[in-house]
Amino acid sequence: MNRFIWPLVIFLVLAGFLFVGLRLDPREVPSPLIGKPAPAFTLPLLYAPEKTFSSQDMKGQVWMLNVWASWCGSYKDEHPILMDLAQQKIVPIYGLDYKDKRADGQATLNNSGDPYTLAIFDADGKVGFDYGVYGVPETYIIDKQGVIRDKLIGAVTPQNLRERILPLIAELNKQ
């Protein structure tokens, strides 16, 4: 009798894990970097490879790092929202062109508009890897001390901008 109970118990435990796992939202992968200093980097600019941008340049400012690529379909969905946000000048938006071809990234921004304070180029994806990028687009909110305060996986939408990103930015700017 015991030899039938153990397989049944193991099956029920595994079925419970599966049931819980199926109810999770894959876009809500918790980042171990939230609450920790953002990884430091220095990268060339997308339009001027001889010039560089360093994350250390942003100390003392709240800023947004938007990881994107010309080959990403979801980026096209969030692009108009980023353009509107950039016009409002609420927060500087830095675009990290991730694992892309420089010419393709430039063409994308030239054709659809450039919402970024600066577009930086991460050809090999090393900086994206350091930030824990799972895919593009992803957006990070970084506070005045250089600490990652939030990570949004997937496209910025009007809803998550209104309900999540803008309130956090307003709170961080008060500090």
Summary of the structure (lengths in Angstrom):
residues: 175
radius of gyration: 19.7
end to end distance: 64.2
largest distance: 73.9
contacts: 478
relative contact order: 0.19
helix: 43%
strand: 21%
